[in-house]
């Protein structure tokens, strides 16, 4: 791994490193060994890119795809002998069973024997795969969905449960998967490339798992949780090249964002405008704005690596609060390490704030408690 050399600036006055108003602050400085400091700076201030998911194709749609300069497309999943189609629409279990029979889709719809829908190349100027009102188990996998009009979604699923959408390639169009009143479904190992809006849009959906997907250069973000989408898990995904990483708005409470790689983002890494969400063990770097922005309540931010961002590593807006911020590494952020802007009753404990350019912490709220953090004094 090639690492860039980091020039450490001269220490500034201590008052510029900390500004607290109306807060309870208990500062405990730890003495780091020289080796540890050098290791952290080299690790978190380097700009070495992560490996991207790739796709290679041998089917007829290959020539029409514009490759991005940061990836080649899915070498591990070569799509061959695809059936070209414009769209499929399914309404209810009876229609799903009939279409499975008519098209030789394997499976009975039981949990142990889901109906398998695979091997299609969709190209259309509208919604391409639409399913409503099913309770049977089904899987949609190893398909390509090419949207020719950025006003329409690739997949729209509504009022259903028990589906799995995996190992597909989405490109162009508006949203990759629009989920409306959907629960207990899984979206796994898909590639979302150049959607004009989001890869996955959750609307009033709950208890779904979004796992090991790659979101590339979307018009908005990787996953948008909205309108009461609760208790969803966003796990082990990578998102880059879009304005946002993940967004939770409009009472999208109680979700977990964990073990994701979020990088090369043009506005905000995480935009959390909801409450009771968990953000932990993510890697967030090279964001042109704030890495994590929060305007809700009772957010848990733990064990994240936040570095090389132009805004703040963590920023809380006016009216937010009651958050737990623990065990994060916040390094090399241009605006500063953490900003509690009129945000109250937060607990900030055992974090490492190092080499953040303007300030390590800015607190203009009340009753915030800082405990056992490491501060780089300048």
N, C-alpha and C positions, 0 to 999 in steps of 0.2 A: 504494500500500500504506500503510495507516494504521499508524503505529508508536506504541507506548506510550512515555511518558517514563520513563527509568530514573534513580532517585536513587542515586548512588554513596555508599556509607557511608564514614565516616572510617577510615583504615588502622588495623588492630589491630597488636598486638605481633608481631614477626617469628616468635617461637616458636609462635604459634598458626597461622601459615600452613604450617609444616612440622613434622612429627614423624617422625623416622627412628630405628629401633632395629635394630642389627645389619646395616646395609645399606651399600653402597658408593654414595655420592652425589656426583655432580659437577654442581654447579649453575652454569649460565651464564645470566646475565640479559641480555636484549636490550632496547635502548631503542626503544620504539615511538614513532612520530610521533603527535602529538595527533590528527590526522585518522584514523589507523588505529584507535586505541583507540575513538574515538567511533563509527566505522563498525561495528566488531565488536559493541560493546554494543548499539547500535540494531538491528543485524541479528539477533543471536542471543537477545536478551532480549525481542523483540517477540512478540506472540501472534497475528500475522496468520495466519488459517487457509489451508491449501492448498485448491485446487479439488478437489472430490470427483467421482468418476465418477457419472454420472446415468443413469437409465433411465426412459423413457416407454413406456407400453404401450397398445395399442388393442384387445387381445384380452379375452375374457370374464373372465379372472382379475383384471383391474385393480381391480375394486371390493373384492376380498377382501384386498388388500395394504394393510398399515398403513405409510404412509410415515414414515421417521424424520425428525426435525427437522433433521438435518444433510445430507440429500441428497434429491434427487428421482431417480427410477429410470431410468437408461440412455436418455437422449434419443437418443444416437447409434445405438442398436440397437432399433428399434421392432418388437416381436413381433406379427405378425398372422397370421391363418389357421392357428393352431396346432391340431394334432390332440390332443384330450384323451385321456389314457391313465393307467392307474394305475402299471403297472410293465412293464419289459422285462428278461428274463433270457436270457443267451447263454452256452453252455458249449462252448468249442472252436471251431476254425476251420470245421469242416463245418457246424455249426449257424449260425455267423455268415453263411456264404455262402448257406445256405438261407433265412435270415430276410431277407437282402438281396434275394434273388430274390422272396420272397413280398411284401415291402413296397416294392418298387421303390426301394431305396436304391442310388444310383449308386456305381460303382467296382468294381474287381476284387479289391482287397486287396493289389495290388502297391505298392511304395514310391512309384512315380510316379502311381498311380491308386488312392488309398485309398478304402475304403467310407465313404460319408458318411451319418451318422445325424443328421437335423436336423428342426426344425419341430414338436416335441412339447411339450405342456404336461402334465407329470406332477403328479399330486396323489394322495398315498397315505399310509397310516399304517404303512408298512414301507419297506424298502430299495426304491428306485425303478428304478435302472438298474444291473444286476449283470452283469459279464462276467468269465469265468474261462477261463484256459488258451488264449488266442489268441496267434498269432504273426503273423498277417496285419496289414497296416496299415489302421487305421480312424480316423475322426474323428467326434467327438460335438460338435455345435456348434449354436448358435442355438436352444436349448431353455430351457424354464422348469421348475424343479423345486421344488415347494411341499410341504414336509413337514408333515403334520398330527399327527405324534407325535414328540416330541423324543428318543425312545429309538432312532430308526432313522436310517440314513444316506441321503443322496440318491443317491450313486454308490458302489458297492463294486466294485473291480477287483482281481483276484488272479492270480498266476502267469502274467503276460503281459508283452508288450513291444510297442513300435511303435504306441502309441495317442496321439492328440492330443485333448484336451478343451478347447474354446475357445469364447469368446463366449456363455456360458450365464449364466443368472441363477438363483442358489440362494437360497431363503429358508426359514426355519424348519427343523425337523428337527434331528438331532444333529450329524453331520459332513457337510460338503459332498462331499468326495472322500476315501474311505478306500482307501488304496493298500497292498496286502499282497503282498510279494514281486514287485514290479513294477519294471521297469527300462527305460531308454531311451524314456520317455514325456514328453509335454509338456502342461502345464496353463497355458493362456494366455488372458489378457484376460477372465476370468470375474469376476462380482460375487457375493460371498458375504455374505448379509445375515441377521443374527439367527440364525445357527446356535447351538444350545445348547452345543456344544463347540467344535470347530475348523473352519476352512474346509477345510484339507487336512491329513489325518493320514497320515503315511508310516510304514509298519511293515515293517521288513526290506526296504526298497526302495532302489535305487541308480541313480545316473546319470540322474536325471530333472531336468527344467527346470520351474521354477515362475516364470512371467514375466508381469508387467504385470496382475496381478489386484488387485482391491479387496476388502478384508475389513472388514466394517462390524459393529460391536457384537456380536461373537461372545461366547459364554459362557466361552471360555478364551483362544484366540489365533487368529492367522491361519494359521500353519503349525506343526504339531507333528511333529518328526522323532524317531523312537523305535525301539528294538529293532534296532540294527544298520543303520539307514538311513544310508548313506554316499555321499559323492561326488555329492550333489545340489546344484543351483544355485538359489538363491532370489533373484530379480533383478527390480528395477524394480517392486516391488509397493507398495501403500499399505495400511496397517492402522491402524484407529483405533476407539476406543470399547469396547475389550475389556480384560480383566485383563492379558493379555500381548500382546506383538507376535508374536514367533516363539520357539519352544522347541526345543531339541535336548537330548534325554535318552537314557540307556540305550545307550551305545556308538554314538550317532549321530555318528560321527567323519568328519572330512575333508570337511565341507560348506562351501559358500560362501554368505554372506549379503551382498549387494552392491547398492548404489544403491536402497535401499528408503526409503520415508517411513513412519516409525513415530511416531505422536503421539496425544495424548489417551488415554493408557493408564492403567488404574487401579492396576496393581501393578508389573510389570517390562516394560521395553521388549524386551530380549532376555534370555532365561534359558538360559544355555549350561552344561549339566551333562554335557558330553562333551568330547572332546579333538581337537586338530589341525584345528580349524575356523577359517575365515577370515571376518572381519567387517570390511568396508571400504566406504568412500564412502557410508555411510548417513546419513540425517538423522533424529535421534531427539530428540524434545522433548515437553514437557508430559506427562511420566510422573509418576504420584503416588508411585512408589518409585524404585528404581535404574534408570537408562537401560540399562546393560549389566551383567549379573550373570554371573560365571564361576566354576565350581567344577571345571573340567577342566584339562588340561595342553596346553601348546604352542599356545595360541590366538594368532592374529594379529589385532590390532585396529589398523587403519590408516585414516587419512584420513577419519574420521567427524566429523560435526558434532553435538555433544551439548550440549543447552542447555535451560534453563528446566524442570528436573526437580526434584522434591521430595526425592528421595534423592541418592545419589552419581551422578556422571556415569558412572564405571566402578568396579565393586566386584568384588574377587576374594575368595573365601571361604577358610576354613582348609583346607589340604591341596592347594590349587591351585598352579600355578606354571609356570615356563619359558615365559612368554608374551612376545610382542613387541608393544609398544604404541607406535606411531609416528605423528607428523604428524596428531594429532587436535586439534580445537578443542573445548575443554571449558569452557563458560561458563554462569554464572548457575544453578548447581545448589545447592539449599539445604543438603543434608547435607555436600557437599564435592565436590572435583574427582575424586579417585581414592582408593580405600581398598584397600590390600593387607593384608588381615586374615590374618595368619599364612600368607601366601603367599610363596613363595621363588623365587629365581633368575629374576626378571622383568627385562626390559630396557625402560625407559621413555625414549624419546628424541624430541626435537624436537616436543613437544606444546605447545599454548598453554593454560594454566590461568588463567582470568581471572574475577574477580567471583563465585567460588563462596563461599557465605555463611559456613559454619562453618570450613572449612579447604580449602586447595588440594590437599594430599596427606596421607595418613595411612598410615604404613608400620610394621606390627608384625611383618613377616616378616624373612627373612635373605637376604643376598646379592642384593638388588635393586639394579640400576644405573640411576641417573637421569642422563641426559646431554642437554645443550643444550636444556632445556625453558625456556619463558617462564613465570615465576611472578608473579602479581599479589600483591605483598607486603602482607598485612594479616592 
